[in-house]
Amino acid sequence: MAGHVAVSIAGAHDGSSRPLLREQGALNEEAQAVRMNVLNSSVQEAREARNSRLIMWILTVVNLPQIVAAVVIMALRWKDATACYRIQVWVLLHTLHLAFTLALEWAIYYLNGDVSHRISRLRERYMPMLANLKYALDLAGLFWFLVGNMWVISDGGGRCDDGSAMYRLALWMIVISYAKIFLPCLLLLALLPIICFCLPCVIRVLSRLQDPMRGKGATQDAIDRLTTEQYEATMFEDEDASCCICLNDYELQQELRRLPCKHHFHKECVDEWLMVNSTCPTCRKSIFDGGDEQDNGAASRVDVAVIV
């Protein structure tokens, strides 16, 4: 590991001495790999969170009022002589898309959440079909969203831009669609500096939010069975005597955790990570696998996920 140690995270280690600054503030390769892996894990958690009850209720709270408002306005204003036919068609089909998508999301949620034998058989039989249907609905929704931009926003003061209730409803539907598309991206961008400079805080939050039923994290017993050592000045080279998670230098007699892949960290730093994900934060090798260290280069890959 190159360089010296960067600014420490306040409160990350009780009794730790004054940290040094890394030369030119640059993160070494292993520290970068750790942060890329935590970012990847956060993205994966966000993707899988779509199957959580909280996300399902948020989706319902966002979509259901739009459906109800559209039904009411279309029932009252559909036959208005001044109504714009394009806006009517767009609102109608967008409302149907919202309704079908919401029903499909709940169906997938219940199939994934129920562990009974009967539901397991239904899941094996229908889940591929539902996944394909959801993909088709997503593509259709994206196409219709673009059509709505042309018909509603880019109308350029035409007859459809008449300020009617139907037009305002269509405009708000498009605004909400923009928020659903870009809000996850903005949250991810906001998370980047926190992951880079306050990684222990991120890991601590992830460990509190982790669903133990997912089985990704290791149990406390499994973590306790890993090798624990007290740091001595002769254990590592000077450039390797630091924790890639908090970026602090090791201090004499501090407890370190050495994983089967031979990577080492502060015990309190890596233990919280292992409760979230039972893999090495540097090389992504499972703590349940022995053997030699894997190539760190493979760890720097980030899976691209689109959260819509």
CYANA upper distance limits for C-alpha pairs under 8 A (distance plus 0.5 A):
  1 MET  CA     28 ASN  CA      6.42
  1 MET  CA     29 GLU  CA      7.47
  1 MET  CA     30 GLU  CA      7.35
  1 MET  CA    239 GLU  CA      5.86
  1 MET  CA    240 ASP  CA      5.68
  2 ALA  CA     28 ASN  CA      6.07
  2 ALA  CA     29 GLU  CA      8.38
  2 ALA  CA    239 GLU  CA      6.27
  2 ALA  CA    240 ASP  CA      8.21
  3 GLY  CA     22 ARG  CA      6.24
  3 GLY  CA     23 GLU  CA      6.18
  3 GLY  CA     26 ALA  CA      8.35
  3 GLY  CA     28 ASN  CA      7.53
  3 GLY  CA    239 GLU  CA      6.85
  4 HIS  CA     20 LEU  CA      7.38
  4 HIS  CA     21 LEU  CA      6.80
  4 HIS  CA     22 ARG  CA      4.66
  4 HIS  CA     23 GLU  CA      6.41
  4 HIS  CA    239 GLU  CA      7.24
  5 VAL  CA     19 PRO  CA      7.32
  5 VAL  CA     20 LEU  CA      5.66
  5 VAL  CA     21 LEU  CA      5.47
  5 VAL  CA     22 ARG  CA      4.81
  5 VAL  CA     23 GLU  CA      8.28
  5 VAL  CA    242 SER  CA      7.58
  5 VAL  CA    247 LEU  CA      6.19
  5 VAL  CA    248 ASN  CA      6.08
  5 VAL  CA    249 ASP  CA      6.46
  6 ALA  CA     19 PRO  CA      7.70
  6 ALA  CA     20 LEU  CA      6.53
  6 ALA  CA     21 LEU  CA      4.63
  6 ALA  CA     22 ARG  CA      4.84
  6 ALA  CA     23 GLU  CA      8.48
  6 ALA  CA     25 GLY  CA      6.95
  6 ALA  CA    247 LEU  CA      6.13
  6 ALA  CA    248 ASN  CA      7.15
  7 VAL  CA     19 PRO  CA      6.91
  7 VAL  CA     20 LEU  CA      7.21
  7 VAL  CA     21 LEU  CA      6.10
  7 VAL  CA     22 ARG  CA      8.10
  7 VAL  CA    247 LEU  CA      7.67
  7 VAL  CA    248 ASN  CA      7.91
  8 SER  CA     12 ALA  CA      8.14
  8 SER  CA     19 PRO  CA      6.55
  8 SER  CA    246 CYS  CA      6.90
  8 SER  CA    247 LEU  CA      6.91
  8 SER  CA    248 ASN  CA      6.27
  9 ILE  CA    197 PHE  CA      8.29
  9 ILE  CA    198 CYS  CA      6.72
  9 ILE  CA    200 PRO  CA      7.94
  9 ILE  CA    246 CYS  CA      7.05
 12 ALA  CA    200 PRO  CA      7.29
 12 ALA  CA    246 CYS  CA      7.85
 12 ALA  CA    269 CYS  CA      8.34
 13 HIS  CA    268 GLU  CA      8.25
 16 SER  CA    251 GLU  CA      7.74
 17 SER  CA    251 GLU  CA      8.01
 19 PRO  CA    248 ASN  CA      6.59
 19 PRO  CA    249 ASP  CA      7.32
 20 LEU  CA    248 ASN  CA      8.15
 20 LEU  CA    249 ASP  CA      8.18
 21 LEU  CA     25 GLY  CA      7.39
 22 ARG  CA     26 ALA  CA      7.02
 22 ARG  CA     27 LEU  CA      8.19
 27 LEU  CA     31 ALA  CA      6.41
 27 LEU  CA     32 GLN  CA      6.66
 28 ASN  CA     32 GLN  CA      6.74
 29 GLU  CA     33 ALA  CA      6.66
 30 GLU  CA     34 VAL  CA      6.71
 30 GLU  CA    244 CYS  CA      6.99
 30 GLU  CA    282 THR  CA      6.69
 30 GLU  CA    296 ASN  CA      7.82
 31 ALA  CA     35 ARG  CA      6.85
 31 ALA  CA    244 CYS  CA      5.19
 31 ALA  CA    245 ILE  CA      7.22
 31 ALA  CA    247 LEU  CA      8.09
 31 ALA  CA    282 THR  CA      8.07
 32 GLN  CA     36 MET  CA      6.63
 32 GLN  CA    300 SER  CA      7.93
 33 ALA  CA     37 ASN  CA      6.61
 33 ALA  CA    281 PRO  CA      8.22
 33 ALA  CA    282 THR  CA      6.06
 33 ALA  CA    283 CYS  CA      8.06
 33 ALA  CA    296 ASN  CA      7.81
 33 ALA  CA    297 GLY  CA      8.42
 33 ALA  CA    299 ALA  CA      6.34
 33 ALA  CA    300 SER  CA      5.32
 34 VAL  CA     38 VAL  CA      6.74
 34 VAL  CA    244 CYS  CA      7.39
 34 VAL  CA    245 ILE  CA      7.35
 34 VAL  CA    281 PRO  CA      5.59
 34 VAL  CA    282 THR  CA      5.21
 34 VAL  CA    283 CYS  CA      8.46
 34 VAL  CA    299 ALA  CA      8.47
 34 VAL  CA    300 SER  CA      8.42
 35 ARG  CA     39 LEU  CA      6.60
 35 ARG  CA    195 ILE  CA      6.81
 35 ARG  CA    196 CYS  CA      6.88
 35 ARG  CA    199 LEU  CA      7.93
 35 ARG  CA    245 ILE  CA      8.43
 36 MET  CA     40 ASN  CA      6.60
 36 MET  CA    299 ALA  CA      8.27
 36 MET  CA    300 SER  CA      6.33
 36 MET  CA    301 ARG  CA      7.72
 36 MET  CA    302 VAL  CA      6.89
 37 ASN  CA     41 SER  CA      6.57
 37 ASN  CA    281 PRO  CA      6.81
 37 ASN  CA    282 THR  CA      7.72
 37 ASN  CA    284 ARG  CA      8.05
 37 ASN  CA    299 ALA  CA      7.26
 37 ASN  CA    300 SER  CA      7.29
 37 ASN  CA    301 ARG  CA      8.23
 37 ASN  CA    302 VAL  CA      7.48
 38 VAL  CA     42 SER  CA      6.59
 38 VAL  CA    195 ILE  CA      8.10
 38 VAL  CA    281 PRO  CA      7.66
 39 LEU  CA     43 VAL  CA      6.73
 39 LEU  CA    192 LEU  CA      8.22
 39 LEU  CA    195 ILE  CA      7.70
 39 LEU  CA    302 VAL  CA      8.12
 40 ASN  CA     44 GLN  CA      6.69
 40 ASN  CA    302 VAL  CA      5.92
 40 ASN  CA    303 ASP  CA      6.72
 41 SER  CA     45 GLU  CA      6.57
 42 SER  CA     46 ALA  CA      6.70
 43 VAL  CA     47 ARG  CA      6.77
 43 VAL  CA    305 ALA  CA      7.27
 44 GLN  CA     48 GLU  CA      6.66
 44 GLN  CA    305 ALA  CA      8.10
 45 GLU  CA     49 ALA  CA      6.35
 46 ALA  CA     50 ARG  CA      7.52
 46 ALA  CA    307 ILE  CA      8.23
 47 ARG  CA    305 ALA  CA      8.01
 47 ARG  CA    307 ILE  CA      7.08
 48 GLU  CA     52 SER  CA      8.01
 49 ALA  CA     55 ILE  CA      7.03
 50 ARG  CA     55 ILE  CA      6.06
 50 ARG  CA     56 MET  CA      7.27
 51 ASN  CA     55 ILE  CA      7.53
 51 ASN  CA     56 MET  CA      7.52
 51 ASN  CA    108 ILE  CA      8.44
 51 ASN  CA    109 TYR  CA      6.01
 51 ASN  CA    112 ASN  CA      8.07
 52 SER  CA     56 MET  CA      6.83
 52 SER  CA    109 TYR  CA      8.10
 53 ARG  CA     57 TRP  CA      6.70
 54 LEU  CA     58 ILE  CA      6.76
 55 ILE  CA     59 LEU  CA      6.59
 56 MET  CA     60 THR  CA      6.66
 56 MET  CA    105 GLU  CA      8.10
 56 MET  CA    106 TRP  CA      7.66
 56 MET  CA    109 TYR  CA      8.45
 57 TRP  CA     61 VAL  CA      6.56
 58 ILE  CA     62 VAL  CA      6.69
 59 LEU  CA     63 ASN  CA      6.56
 59 LEU  CA    102 LEU  CA      8.01
 60 THR  CA     64 LEU  CA      5.96
 60 THR  CA    102 LEU  CA      7.39
 61 VAL  CA     65 PRO  CA      7.28
 62 VAL  CA     66 GLN  CA      7.74
 63 ASN  CA     67 ILE  CA      6.88
 63 ASN  CA     98 LEU  CA      6.88
 63 ASN  CA     99 ALA  CA      8.27
 63 ASN  CA    102 LEU  CA      7.83
 64 LEU  CA     68 VAL  CA      6.70
 64 LEU  CA     99 ALA  CA      8.32
 65 PRO  CA     69 ALA  CA      6.45
 66 GLN  CA     70 ALA  CA      6.49
 66 GLN  CA     95 THR  CA      7.96
 66 GLN  CA    173 MET  CA      7.72
 67 ILE  CA     71 VAL  CA      6.67
 67 ILE  CA     95 THR  CA      6.15
 67 ILE  CA     98 LEU  CA      7.54
 67 ILE  CA     99 ALA  CA      7.38
 68 VAL  CA     72 VAL  CA      6.75
 69 ALA  CA     73 ILE  CA      6.59
 69 ALA  CA    169 LEU  CA      8.39
 70 ALA  CA     74 MET  CA      6.36
 70 ALA  CA     91 VAL  CA      7.60
 70 ALA  CA     92 LEU  CA      8.14
 70 ALA  CA     95 THR  CA      7.24
 70 ALA  CA    169 LEU  CA      7.71
 71 VAL  CA     75 ALA  CA      6.51
 72 VAL  CA     76 LEU  CA      6.79
 73 ILE  CA     77 ARG  CA      6.27
 73 ILE  CA     78 TRP  CA      8.09
 73 ILE  CA    165 ALA  CA      7.64
 73 ILE  CA    166 MET  CA      7.16
 74 MET  CA     78 TRP  CA      5.41
 74 MET  CA     88 GLN  CA      8.20
 74 MET  CA     92 LEU  CA      8.45
 74 MET  CA    166 MET  CA      7.95
 77 ARG  CA     83 ALA  CA      8.10
 77 ARG  CA    166 MET  CA      7.99
 78 TRP  CA     83 ALA  CA      7.72
 78 TRP  CA     88 GLN  CA      7.79
 79 LYS  CA     83 ALA  CA      7.89
 83 ALA  CA     87 ILE  CA      8.48
 83 ALA  CA     88 GLN  CA      8.01
 83 ALA  CA    160 CYS  CA      8.13
 83 ALA  CA    164 SER  CA      8.48
 83 ALA  CA    166 MET  CA      8.35
 84 CYS  CA     88 GLN  CA      6.87
 84 CYS  CA    159 ARG  CA      7.48
 84 CYS  CA    160 CYS  CA      5.61
 85 TYR  CA     89 VAL  CA      6.71
 86 ARG  CA     90 TRP  CA      6.61
 86 ARG  CA    151 TRP  CA      7.48
 86 ARG  CA    160 CYS  CA      8.07
 87 ILE  CA     91 VAL  CA      6.55
 87 ILE  CA    151 TRP  CA      7.63
 87 ILE  CA    152 VAL  CA      7.56
 87 ILE  CA    160 CYS  CA      7.31
 87 ILE  CA    166 MET  CA      7.56
 87 ILE  CA    167 TYR  CA      7.05
 87 ILE  CA    170 ALA  CA      7.51
 88 GLN  CA     92 LEU  CA      6.58
 88 GLN  CA    166 MET  CA      7.63
 89 VAL  CA     93 LEU  CA      6.69
 90 TRP  CA     94 HIS  CA      6.44
 90 TRP  CA    144 TRP  CA      8.22
 90 TRP  CA    148 GLY  CA      7.05
 90 TRP  CA    170 ALA  CA      8.19
 91 VAL  CA     95 THR  CA      6.43
 91 VAL  CA    166 MET  CA      8.38
 91 VAL  CA    169 LEU  CA      8.39
 91 VAL  CA    170 ALA  CA      6.48
 92 LEU  CA     96 LEU  CA      6.83
 93 LEU  CA     97 HIS  CA      6.65
 94 HIS  CA     98 LEU  CA      6.72
 94 HIS  CA    141 GLY  CA      8.02
 94 HIS  CA    144 TRP  CA      7.71
 95 THR  CA     99 ALA  CA      6.71
 96 LEU  CA    100 PHE  CA      6.60
 97 HIS  CA    101 THR  CA      6.43
 97 HIS  CA    137 LEU  CA      7.77
 97 HIS  CA    141 GLY  CA      7.22
 98 LEU  CA    102 LEU  CA      6.54
 99 ALA  CA    103 ALA  CA      6.71
100 PHE  CA    104 LEU  CA      6.53
101 THR  CA    105 GLU  CA      6.56
101 THR  CA    134 LYS  CA      7.75
101 THR  CA    137 LEU  CA      7.50
102 LEU  CA    106 TRP  CA      6.86
103 ALA  CA    107 ALA  CA      6.74
104 LEU  CA    108 ILE  CA      6.69
104 LEU  CA    130 LEU  CA      8.00
104 LEU  CA    134 LYS  CA      7.67
105 GLU  CA    109 TYR  CA      6.57
106 TRP  CA    110 TYR  CA      6.71
107 ALA  CA    111 LEU  CA      6.73
108 ILE  CA    112 ASN  CA      6.57
108 ILE  CA    127 MET  CA      7.91
108 ILE  CA    130 LEU  CA      7.86
109 TYR  CA    113 GLY  CA      6.48
110 TYR  CA    114 ASP  CA      6.42
111 LEU  CA    119 ILE  CA      6.85
111 LEU  CA    120 SER  CA      8.00
111 LEU  CA    122 LEU  CA      8.07
111 LEU  CA    123 ARG  CA      6.18
111 LEU  CA    127 MET  CA      8.35
112 ASN  CA    123 ARG  CA      7.83
114 ASP  CA    119 ILE  CA      6.79
114 ASP  CA    120 SER  CA      8.03
115 VAL  CA    119 ILE  CA      7.14
115 VAL  CA    120 SER  CA      6.80
116 SER  CA    120 SER  CA      6.59
117 HIS  CA    121 ARG  CA      6.87
118 ARG  CA    122 LEU  CA      6.93
119 ILE  CA    123 ARG  CA      6.44
120 SER  CA    124 GLU  CA      6.74
121 ARG  CA    125 ARG  CA      6.71
122 LEU  CA    126 TYR  CA      6.37
122 LEU  CA    127 MET  CA      8.19
123 ARG  CA    127 MET  CA      5.60
124 GLU  CA    128 PRO  CA      8.15
126 TYR  CA    130 LEU  CA      6.63
127 MET  CA    131 ALA  CA      6.46
128 PRO  CA    132 ASN  CA      6.74
129 MET  CA    133 LEU  CA      6.64
130 LEU  CA    134 LYS  CA      6.52
131 ALA  CA    135 TYR  CA      6.71
132 ASN  CA    136 ALA  CA      6.71
133 LEU  CA    137 LEU  CA      6.64
134 LYS  CA    138 ASP  CA      6.62
135 TYR  CA    139 LEU  CA      6.83
136 ALA  CA    140 ALA  CA      6.61
137 LEU  CA    141 GLY  CA      6.37
138 ASP  CA    142 LEU  CA      6.66
139 LEU  CA    143 PHE  CA      6.78
140 ALA  CA    144 TRP  CA      6.61
141 GLY  CA    145 PHE  CA      6.44
142 LEU  CA    146 LEU  CA      6.88
143 PHE  CA    147 VAL  CA      6.86
144 TRP  CA    148 GLY  CA      6.60
145 PHE  CA    149 ASN  CA      6.89
145 PHE  CA    174 ILE  CA      7.54
145 PHE  CA    177 SER  CA      8.15
146 LEU  CA    150 MET  CA      7.10
147 VAL  CA    151 TRP  CA      6.68
148 GLY  CA    152 VAL  CA      6.03
148 GLY  CA    153 ILE  CA      7.86
148 GLY  CA    170 ALA  CA      8.41
148 GLY  CA    174 ILE  CA      7.62
149 ASN  CA    153 ILE  CA      5.56
149 ASN  CA    154 SER  CA      6.69
149 ASN  CA    174 ILE  CA      7.80
150 MET  CA    154 SER  CA      5.28
150 MET  CA    155 ASP  CA      6.93
151 TRP  CA    155 ASP  CA      5.99
151 TRP  CA    160 CYS  CA      8.48
152 VAL  CA    160 CYS  CA      7.77
152 VAL  CA    161 ASP  CA      7.68
152 VAL  CA    167 TYR  CA      7.93
152 VAL  CA    170 ALA  CA      7.56
152 VAL  CA    171 LEU  CA      7.09
153 ILE  CA    171 LEU  CA      7.75
155 ASP  CA    160 CYS  CA      7.54
155 ASP  CA    161 ASP  CA      7.25
156 GLY  CA    161 ASP  CA      8.22
157 GLY  CA    161 ASP  CA      5.95
157 GLY  CA    162 ASP  CA      8.50
158 GLY  CA    162 ASP  CA      8.33
160 CYS  CA    167 TYR  CA      7.59
161 ASP  CA    167 TYR  CA      7.17
162 ASP  CA    167 TYR  CA      7.52
163 GLY  CA    167 TYR  CA      6.44
163 GLY  CA    168 ARG  CA      6.85
164 SER  CA    168 ARG  CA      6.76
165 ALA  CA    169 LEU  CA      6.53
166 MET  CA    170 ALA  CA      6.77
167 TYR  CA    171 LEU  CA      6.66
168 ARG  CA    172 TRP  CA      6.67
169 LEU  CA    173 MET  CA      6.67
170 ALA  CA    174 ILE  CA      6.85
171 LEU  CA    175 VAL  CA      6.84
172 TRP  CA    176 ILE  CA      6.63
173 MET  CA    177 SER  CA      6.69
174 ILE  CA    178 TYR  CA      6.76
175 VAL  CA    179 ALA  CA      6.87
176 ILE  CA    180 LYS  CA      6.73
177 SER  CA    181 ILE  CA      6.79
178 TYR  CA    182 PHE  CA      6.58
179 ALA  CA    183 LEU  CA      5.86
180 LYS  CA    184 PRO  CA      7.83
180 LYS  CA    308 VAL  CA      6.75
181 ILE  CA    185 CYS  CA      8.07
181 ILE  CA    307 ILE  CA      7.92
181 ILE  CA    308 VAL  CA      5.67
182 PHE  CA    186 LEU  CA      6.70
183 LEU  CA    187 LEU  CA      6.66
184 PRO  CA    188 LEU  CA      6.64
184 PRO  CA    307 ILE  CA      6.91
184 PRO  CA    308 VAL  CA      8.03
185 CYS  CA    189 LEU  CA      6.74
185 CYS  CA    307 ILE  CA      8.34
186 LEU  CA    190 ALA  CA      6.63
187 LEU  CA    191 LEU  CA      6.65
188 LEU  CA    192 LEU  CA      7.00
189 LEU  CA    193 PRO  CA      8.37
190 ALA  CA    194 ILE  CA      7.92
191 LEU  CA    195 ILE  CA      6.66
192 LEU  CA    196 CYS  CA      6.78
193 PRO  CA    197 PHE  CA      6.54
193 PRO  CA    198 CYS  CA      8.30
194 ILE  CA    198 CYS  CA      5.55
194 ILE  CA    199 LEU  CA      7.09
194 ILE  CA    202 VAL  CA      7.77
195 ILE  CA    199 LEU  CA      5.23
195 ILE  CA    202 VAL  CA      6.95
198 CYS  CA    202 VAL  CA      7.18
198 CYS  CA    246 CYS  CA      8.08
199 LEU  CA    203 ILE  CA      6.74
199 LEU  CA    245 ILE  CA      6.88
199 LEU  CA    246 CYS  CA      7.03
200 PRO  CA    204 ARG  CA      6.56
200 PRO  CA    245 ILE  CA      7.13
200 PRO  CA    246 CYS  CA      6.60
200 PRO  CA    269 CYS  CA      7.06
201 CYS  CA    205 VAL  CA      6.77
202 VAL  CA    206 LEU  CA      6.66
203 ILE  CA    207 SER  CA      6.56
203 ILE  CA    272 GLU  CA      7.04
203 ILE  CA    273 TRP  CA      6.24
203 ILE  CA    276 VAL  CA      8.27
204 ARG  CA    208 ARG  CA      6.93
204 ARG  CA    272 GLU  CA      6.84
204 ARG  CA    273 TRP  CA      8.13
205 VAL  CA    209 LEU  CA      6.80
206 LEU  CA    210 GLN  CA      6.32
206 LEU  CA    276 VAL  CA      7.00
207 SER  CA    272 GLU  CA      6.75
207 SER  CA    273 TRP  CA      7.44
207 SER  CA    275 MET  CA      6.61
207 SER  CA    276 VAL  CA      5.68
210 GLN  CA    276 VAL  CA      6.56
211 ASP  CA    215 GLY  CA      8.43
212 PRO  CA    216 LYS  CA      8.23
212 PRO  CA    217 GLY  CA      7.83
216 LYS  CA    276 VAL  CA      7.00
216 LYS  CA    277 ASN  CA      5.71
216 LYS  CA    278 SER  CA      6.76
217 GLY  CA    274 LEU  CA      6.25
217 GLY  CA    275 MET  CA      4.98
217 GLY  CA    276 VAL  CA      4.92
217 GLY  CA    277 ASN  CA      4.68
217 GLY  CA    278 SER  CA      5.30
218 ALA  CA    222 ALA  CA      6.63
218 ALA  CA    223 ILE  CA      7.01
218 ALA  CA    274 LEU  CA      6.26
218 ALA  CA    275 MET  CA      5.69
218 ALA  CA    276 VAL  CA      7.80
218 ALA  CA    277 ASN  CA      7.23
218 ALA  CA    278 SER  CA      5.50
219 THR  CA    223 ILE  CA      6.85
219 THR  CA    275 MET  CA      7.14
220 GLN  CA    224 ASP  CA      6.54
220 GLN  CA    275 MET  CA      7.94
221 ASP  CA    225 ARG  CA      6.91
222 ALA  CA    226 LEU  CA      7.56
223 ILE  CA    271 ASP  CA      7.32
223 ILE  CA    274 LEU  CA      7.74
226 LEU  CA    257 ARG  CA      7.57
226 LEU  CA    258 ARG  CA      7.52
226 LEU  CA    259 LEU  CA      6.99
226 LEU  CA    260 PRO  CA      8.28
227 THR  CA    257 ARG  CA      6.37
227 THR  CA    258 ARG  CA      5.87
227 THR  CA    259 LEU  CA      7.25
228 THR  CA    255 GLU  CA      7.15
228 THR  CA    256 LEU  CA      6.14
228 THR  CA    257 ARG  CA      5.19
228 THR  CA    258 ARG  CA      6.77
228 THR  CA    267 LYS  CA      7.98
229 GLU  CA    255 GLU  CA      6.16
229 GLU  CA    256 LEU  CA      5.65
229 GLU  CA    257 ARG  CA      6.91
229 GLU  CA    258 ARG  CA      7.96
230 GLN  CA    252 LEU  CA      7.99
230 GLN  CA    253 GLN  CA      5.36
230 GLN  CA    254 GLN  CA      5.87
230 GLN  CA    255 GLU  CA      5.11
230 GLN  CA    256 LEU  CA      6.43
231 TYR  CA    235 MET  CA      7.38
231 TYR  CA    250 TYR  CA      7.40
231 TYR  CA    251 GLU  CA      7.25
231 TYR  CA    252 LEU  CA      5.82
231 TYR  CA    253 GLN  CA      5.43
231 TYR  CA    254 GLN  CA      5.88
231 TYR  CA    255 GLU  CA      6.86
231 TYR  CA    256 LEU  CA      7.03
232 GLU  CA    252 LEU  CA      6.09
232 GLU  CA    253 GLN  CA      7.00
233 ALA  CA    252 LEU  CA      7.30
236 PHE  CA    240 ASP  CA      6.40
236 PHE  CA    241 ALA  CA      6.11
237 GLU  CA    241 ALA  CA      6.71
241 ALA  CA    249 ASP  CA      6.48
241 ALA  CA    250 TYR  CA      6.25
242 SER  CA    247 LEU  CA      6.82
242 SER  CA    248 ASN  CA      6.09
242 SER  CA    249 ASP  CA      4.59
242 SER  CA    250 TYR  CA      5.65
242 SER  CA    265 PHE  CA      7.97
243 CYS  CA    247 LEU  CA      5.72
243 CYS  CA    248 ASN  CA      6.20
243 CYS  CA    249 ASP  CA      6.93
243 CYS  CA    250 TYR  CA      7.41
243 CYS  CA    264 HIS  CA      7.68
243 CYS  CA    265 PHE  CA      5.30
243 CYS  CA    266 HIS  CA      6.45
244 CYS  CA    248 ASN  CA      8.29
244 CYS  CA    265 PHE  CA      7.24
245 ILE  CA    265 PHE  CA      7.72
245 ILE  CA    269 CYS  CA      7.13
245 ILE  CA    270 VAL  CA      8.09
246 CYS  CA    269 CYS  CA      7.74
250 TYR  CA    254 GLN  CA      7.28
250 TYR  CA    266 HIS  CA      8.19
254 GLN  CA    266 HIS  CA      8.15
255 GLU  CA    266 HIS  CA      6.87
255 GLU  CA    267 LYS  CA      6.22
256 LEU  CA    264 HIS  CA      7.15
256 LEU  CA    265 PHE  CA      6.15
256 LEU  CA    266 HIS  CA      5.13
256 LEU  CA    267 LYS  CA      5.22
257 ARG  CA    264 HIS  CA      6.11
257 ARG  CA    265 PHE  CA      6.02
257 ARG  CA    266 HIS  CA      6.55
257 ARG  CA    267 LYS  CA      5.24
257 ARG  CA    270 VAL  CA      7.74
258 ARG  CA    262 LYS  CA      6.38
258 ARG  CA    263 HIS  CA      6.34
258 ARG  CA    264 HIS  CA      4.89
258 ARG  CA    265 PHE  CA      7.24
259 LEU  CA    263 HIS  CA      6.12
259 LEU  CA    264 HIS  CA      6.79
259 LEU  CA    280 CYS  CA      7.68
259 LEU  CA    287 ILE  CA      6.93
260 PRO  CA    287 ILE  CA      6.53
260 PRO  CA    288 PHE  CA      8.29
260 PRO  CA    289 ASP  CA      7.39
260 PRO  CA    290 GLY  CA      5.72
260 PRO  CA    291 GLY  CA      7.25
260 PRO  CA    292 ASP  CA      8.33
261 CYS  CA    280 CYS  CA      8.09
261 CYS  CA    285 LYS  CA      7.45
261 CYS  CA    287 ILE  CA      8.13
261 CYS  CA    290 GLY  CA      7.18
261 CYS  CA    291 GLY  CA      6.88
261 CYS  CA    292 ASP  CA      6.17
261 CYS  CA    293 GLU  CA      5.08
261 CYS  CA    294 GLN  CA      7.73
262 LYS  CA    292 ASP  CA      7.92
262 LYS  CA    293 GLU  CA      6.83
263 HIS  CA    280 CYS  CA      8.09
263 HIS  CA    282 THR  CA      7.98
263 HIS  CA    293 GLU  CA      8.30
265 PHE  CA    269 CYS  CA      7.30
265 PHE  CA    270 VAL  CA      6.57
266 HIS  CA    270 VAL  CA      6.80
267 LYS  CA    271 ASP  CA      6.40
268 GLU  CA    272 GLU  CA      7.05
269 CYS  CA    273 TRP  CA      7.31
270 VAL  CA    274 LEU  CA      6.59
270 VAL  CA    281 PRO  CA      8.47
271 ASP  CA    275 MET  CA      6.94
272 GLU  CA    276 VAL  CA      7.37
273 TRP  CA    277 ASN  CA      6.61
273 TRP  CA    278 SER  CA      8.23
273 TRP  CA    281 PRO  CA      8.11
274 LEU  CA    278 SER  CA      5.21
274 LEU  CA    279 THR  CA      7.19
274 LEU  CA    280 CYS  CA      8.31
278 SER  CA    286 SER  CA      6.40
278 SER  CA    287 ILE  CA      6.51
279 THR  CA    283 CYS  CA      8.43
279 THR  CA    284 ARG  CA      5.48
279 THR  CA    285 LYS  CA      5.65
279 THR  CA    286 SER  CA      4.63
279 THR  CA    287 ILE  CA      6.01
280 CYS  CA    284 ARG  CA      5.14
280 CYS  CA    285 LYS  CA      5.82
280 CYS  CA    286 SER  CA      6.77
280 CYS  CA    287 ILE  CA      7.12
282 THR  CA    296 ASN  CA      7.40
282 THR  CA    299 ALA  CA      7.01
283 CYS  CA    293 GLU  CA      8.19
283 CYS  CA    294 GLN  CA      6.68
283 CYS  CA    295 ASP  CA      7.43
283 CYS  CA    296 ASN  CA      5.83
283 CYS  CA    298 ALA  CA      7.79
283 CYS  CA    299 ALA  CA      5.52
284 ARG  CA    299 ALA  CA      6.78
285 LYS  CA    289 ASP  CA      7.69
285 LYS  CA    294 GLN  CA      7.80
295 ASP  CA    299 ALA  CA      8.00
296 ASN  CA    300 SER  CA      7.62
297 GLY  CA    301 ARG  CA      8.25
